[in-house]
Every structure is written in C-alpha cells, then in structure tokens.
Amino acid sequence: MKSYPSIDGISCGYLNNLVGQNCIVFEKNDGSNLRYEWSKKTGWSKFGTRNRLFDQSDKEYGQAIKIFNENFGEKLTNILKQNFNKIEKATVFCEFYGLSSFAGHHNFDENMELCLFDVDIHKKGFVDPFSFTKMFKDFKIPKIYYEGVLTLELIKNIKNGCFGDNEGVVIKGIHNDRKQHHNIWMIKVKTNYWLNKIKESGYNQILDENEREQSL
C-alpha cells in the first residue's frame, strides 16, 4: 500500500528554484495522515496510518473507515472512474482530526473528521494540485488560502500567521522544468505560533529536522 512521501520544508536546498512558480497554498489541518486504497477488484479494502494498516476493529482509527465510507467512498469511486480511463488502483490520503487534536494526539471520543488532501493513481502518480481542486471540489478538502506566484515574502508572512494561528500550510505546484523526474513539487511551512506551541507542550521530539531549524 502506497505511503505518503515526506514533504520538505523551507530550509530545503531547492526553495529558490521554486520561487516565481505558480502554486496553491493549502491549509495544513493538524491531525493524523490516513490512507485508503481502492482497487477495481475489491473496492475500498485497505486502510492505514502513515506507518501501519488498520481495520474497523482498531480502537483508535477504526472509526475513520466508517467516516470515510459515509462521506467519500461511493462518490469518490465514481469520480475516479469518470476521470481516469481503465483505472485499476488508487490511494487517497486524508487528514484525520477532531476539535482538540494537536501534533498527532487526539481525543478519540470526540467527533472526528476527515479531510481529503491528495490522490495517487496507480502507475500515474499524484493528481496535480490544480486538477485536484477542480476534480474534488465537492468533497471536504483543505482550505485554499492563496493561488498565484510563490514568493519569499509570502513564506515569511505565512510563518508570521497571515492565514491565522494554525499549524501552517502545504504549498504545491508543477515544475516549470518538465525534465524533472517528479513533476509535482510540495513544501510545508509551519507557523511560528504552532512551533512555539510545540515547545511549550514538550512535543519537540515529533519535529523533523527541518521543523527544528524553523523553530530556532
């Protein structure tokens, strides 16, 4: 089952190559990354967190299968079949969170939600962000804060909370250089607010190397 790739942050060495490119800035919901696999033969039959599979008996994430089936399953299947000829398999990625979710910690007794944020088509790759927003606009997807040219000033403003006191954003675009092996690019920007909240909560160990650099 396909896992979601790690997203580089703003200290990545290629950031300057992305400046000036068209992009979409998506809200990053503060939750857990879940994946759902569909196949032509078995339908929606595999479910997982970033690191492990689960089923409906799972005490923590089992409820996420029911939420997915009620809000995405059949309708999402139809969209995939309509837009991708002879599709055999796909994996969709959702953020799973509740009102008090923070840094991957949840109160599983409260009402939980799913937000669809990416779709991977077997042997074709991820749906590009510009097509994604049109194709899946009728589903719960991340809030779009901005669409236009990526600038360093925009990144600075995001860190300073121009879109609110939240975890941050994921910025996506398509490489201008079509020779790039991976056509779609993604970077994440965490807000200073969220990074400070992580420090105060003692969850520093969950930060990856890039996020630690941002929090300095």
Secondary structure as GFF3:
##gff-version 3
##sequence-region A 1 216
A	DSSP	alpha_helix	15	18	.	.	.	ID=ss1
A	DSSP	beta_strand	22	27	.	.	.	ID=ss2
A	DSSP	beta_strand	32	39	.	.	.	ID=ss3
A	DSSP	beta_strand	43	48	.	.	.	ID=ss4
A	DSSP	alpha_helix	63	68	.	.	.	ID=ss5
A	DSSP	pi_helix	69	73	.	.	.	ID=ss6
A	DSSP	alpha_helix	74	83	.	.	.	ID=ss7
A	DSSP	beta_strand	89	98	.	.	.	ID=ss8
A	DSSP	beta_strand	112	121	.	.	.	ID=ss9
A	DSSP	beta_strand	125	126	.	.	.	ID=ss10
A	DSSP	alpha_helix	129	135	.	.	.	ID=ss11
A	DSSP	beta_strand	144	149	.	.	.	ID=ss12
A	DSSP	alpha_helix	152	159	.	.	.	ID=ss13
A	DSSP	beta_strand	168	174	.	.	.	ID=ss14
A	DSSP	beta_strand	184	190	.	.	.	ID=ss15
A	DSSP	alpha_helix	192	201	.	.	.	ID=ss16
A	DSSP	three_ten_helix	204	206	.	.	.	ID=ss17
A	DSSP	alpha_helix	209	215	.	.	.	ID=ss18
###
